[in-house]
Structure formats: structure tokens, C-alpha cells
Amino acid sequence: MNSELTVAVHCLLFLDSREDHMANSEQIACSVATHPARVRKVLSLLRRHDLVTTKEGAHGGYLLKAELSRVSLGDLYRIFAQGSLRPSWCSGSEHSSCAISSNIPAVMNEIYGGAERQVELYFDRLPLSEVKRLMEDSEYGKEEDSMSINNQDVWLFYAGSYAESGEPGIYLCELRRDTGGMRILHGFSDLVNPSFVAIDAKGLRLYAVSEQTEGRVAGFAIDPKDGTLAMLGGDKATLGADPCHLALQPGPERHLLVANYSSGHVNAFALEPDGAPGDMISHIRHEGSSVNEQRQESAHAHSAVPSLDGRFAFVSDLGTDQIVAYRLECGKLVKHGATDLPPGAGPRHFVIHPSERFAYGMNELNNTMTAYAFDPEEGRLEAIQHVSSLPDDFRGENYPADIHFSPDGRFVYGSNRGHDSIVRFRIDPKTGRLDDPAWTSAGGSWPRNFAVLEDYVLVANQYSGNIAALRRDSESGRLTPSGQSLKIAKPSCVEPLPAGLAAGMLK
């Protein structure tokens, strides 16, 4: 990485550490053990970008002008180091000793360019105030990851909901870990029925469906300072009905997968360099039906989940009782196989265990959770167990919905709409089988979606119009009501922010 970037970071942090936020180039050079001329060169560029200014006189020097919370490491990267990941190639010709290099730059520069985009995205999420905190933590020898939720008193999350045009549909919310109390920080009104939202791995982009007859998807930039959203490039048509789930493909290919429930379509969108949904690369329609004449009269793609390496996608089709596996080939969904569920199961949501040895799915129509053996190399699933999501004595109507792991992967949780509960199963680490079920009230009616944190589970109860906070014991995985609830109209999805980004916003 370009060393001028390191000097620039040090200059700004050093100025911030001074009582008057000012120092001359010799003082800064001494603190960083480099030549004053080099420091002056860096400071000249910082001044040109309005990050520092100069003060004349006997006690003059360079004065910090910018707040560290408003300058990201990505800002400095673009000033001092952009292009530093790209190598220099010899020109190459048919007569030169390095003729092969004439075929290298086009491919390799594309690879290095993609790597640089990933570096910039990661650096964009780090304000210098967070860099300062990380460095201070390192100096004091903290053993735990400073971005862990364990170092935060407050957790931030987004909530999606069913909302009419002009109504707030996506909310940024705050959870206080000491009490479980919650509040809304911002509301956003750019989409109709943003019923499912997902955040990228770096916490810089949020994606949302618009669940309606003519379905749409949209991407938003997340402001790392306060979490506000700005739509990227407008929303895109899915050419399907009622998109209800989306997910981002891991790895460098950068595609957005979307499942359209009513029409049975599955989409893959390319992403633009800024993260906006771009061209639709794949548009596949499932065909088929199953035994439930009211709910399985046709195919209903309910979720599209990529493998952890991004090579495969697994689509739960409620209408055909199948998990359909696709290979992802430059955004093209190429059918790879299918795993059959018992007739009338109605697979809905699906998750792959962090070990990549197992996977689990919630089945909406027969009230079960299925455990699968998973082969990540071949992209194959084999059902190994079906367990009831309900206690034996329940006789009412129920429709399972969402499914998530505990952060340590020892437990899996599912939501029951009707029984209005969250069920917890213990995962056998050797076999992947489930046992020791325990049920806890969802704290409202119709728990459509939920999120599992280290010490809380946040539940979006659609019909009662609230998000409930359940306390979670990390050792046993058991849940208990906290008595805390946040009113939101028709909430349908909870998506936590990465801990590090939330910490930066809260400073």
C-alpha cells in the first residue's frame, strides 16, 4: 500500500491529538520518524483538499480543519494511493523477451481493479475517528476485536415493512443493550412495500425489494456518519410479481439475487461500481406445483441464498417442494440440481451453516425445519432430518417463516406465525442433527422475520405492528422476553448493521 497514505493518516491523527489541533512539519516529522520534506508534501495535498489549513506567525503551523468523524480512510486512499494496487507491465511485443506480458495486462488489470474497488469500499466504512479508536485499542493491548458488539452499549438495525407510497417503509433503529429499549432514528419513504432488506458485507450498501405485482428492487448508499440512505441510480424492475427476498453474491462477481414469490421468477442483477443494481443477467421462471391446491398451484420462489463462496445459489420454491440449486456463472443462473422435500412441505427460508457441512430450512406449510448435509464443493444438499417447529400440544393454524443461526453457530432459530413464537434448536456439531427444542413468545403477532445478536433476538411482528426484543443467553441459546417493544407499522424484516460501522455512527 502507498506509504504516503500512512503518513497522511498519521498527520491528521497527530494534529487531532494536539490541544490546539496544530503543529509544524518538523514536529509531525519527528513524531512519525520521517523527513520534514515528505511531511510537507503530504500536508500540501491535505491542504489542497481542505483537510488542513496553515496559520502564519511565530507559533504557526498546520491546523486541522476537518472533523475525523467526517473523513474516511477511503477519502485519503483516493488522494494518496488510488492505483497503487495496479502493477506496471512491460509493453511486450512479438520480438521482446516478455512477449507474454502483452496478454497479461487486460486480465490482470481487471483483477487488480476489482481488488482496488473492494479496498475502497472497505476503507469508506472507516472514518478516521474509528481508525484512531482502533489504534488506541491496539496500544492498550485489548485482546477482543474492537469491532465486536461486546464493546457496544447500543446496536443499530434497519427494519423493512409494508408501506404505501409516500409512507416510511425502511427505518434505522437503535437498541440499548442494557435495557432492551429501542427507538427509531430515521425513516425512509422511497419504496412501496420494502418488505425485505439486506446489507452488504462492508455495511456500505442496503438493498430492498419493492413487493408488489410489478416487482422492483433498489440499492441505497448508507451514510457511514448517520446511517441515512440515498438511493443509487433509481429502482429496477424484476419482471416478476411480489419479490420477497434478496441476497448478495459473495466474492468479486458482485450480483444481486432476487426471489419473486407470486410469479416464481428468480433474478440475478449485476451491480454497478457504486453498488447500484445494474443489468439483469438472469431471469428464470420456475414451473410446477404440488399437493396443496390453495398454496402450491404453481411455483413460488421464496428465497434465493448464495453459497458462502458465491459459486452456487439455492432457491427455496414453496410451490414445488424443492430447493433448486444453480451454478452462478458470471451472473448466469445455470440449473445444477434440485433437492425434493416431502409433498406439502412448502420450503420458505434457507441458511447455510458457517462450517459449510450443513444447511437448514424452514418449511411454511407442514410446520417443520429440515436439516441438510451440505457438500460445498459439489453444491449438493441431502435432507437428513425433519423436525416439528411446534410443541406437541399445539393444535392451531401456523406458518413457519424465518430462520437464523446464533453468532457461534451452535443454535438455529425459527419463527412461527400463528403459534407466535421463536423456536430454538441445538445443533449437533458432528452430525448436524437438531435436538433440545425450546419455544419463547415472539412478543407480538405474526413474527415474519427476526435477527439474532449475541445477547438479543429482535423480532418483526407484522400483524401487531411491533419489533420485540428478546434477551438471549449465549451459553444455552435460550430466549426470555425483555418486555421491550418498538412500534412500527407492519414490520417485516430486521437487518442489523455491522458492529464497526454502527460504532462509527454512534461517536
Secondary structure, DSSP 4 states (H G I P E B T S, - for coil): --HHHHHHHHHHHHHHHSTTSEE-HHHHHHHHTS-HHHHHHHHHHHHHTTSEEEE-STT-EEEE-S-GGG-BHHHHHHHHTTTTTSPP-----TTSTTGGGGGSHHHHHHHHHHHHHHHHHHHHT-BHHHHHHHHHHHHTT--S-TTSGGG-SEEEEEEEE---TTS--EEEEEEETTT--EEEEEEE-SSS----EEE-TTSSEEEEEE-SSS-EEEEEEEPTTT--EEESS--EE-SSS-EEEEEEPPSTT-EEEEEETTT-EEEEEEE-TTS-EEEEEEEEE-----S-TTT-SS--EEEEEE-TTSSEEEEEETTTTEEEEEEEETTEEEEEEEEE--TT--EEEEEE-TTSSEEEEEETTTTEEEEEEEETTTTEEEEEEEEESS-TT--S--EEEEEEE-TTSSEEEEEEETTTEEEEEEEPTTT--EEEEEEEE-SSS-EEEEEE-SSEEEEEETTTTEEEEEEE-TTT--EEEEEEEEE-SSEEEEEEPPHHHHHHHH-
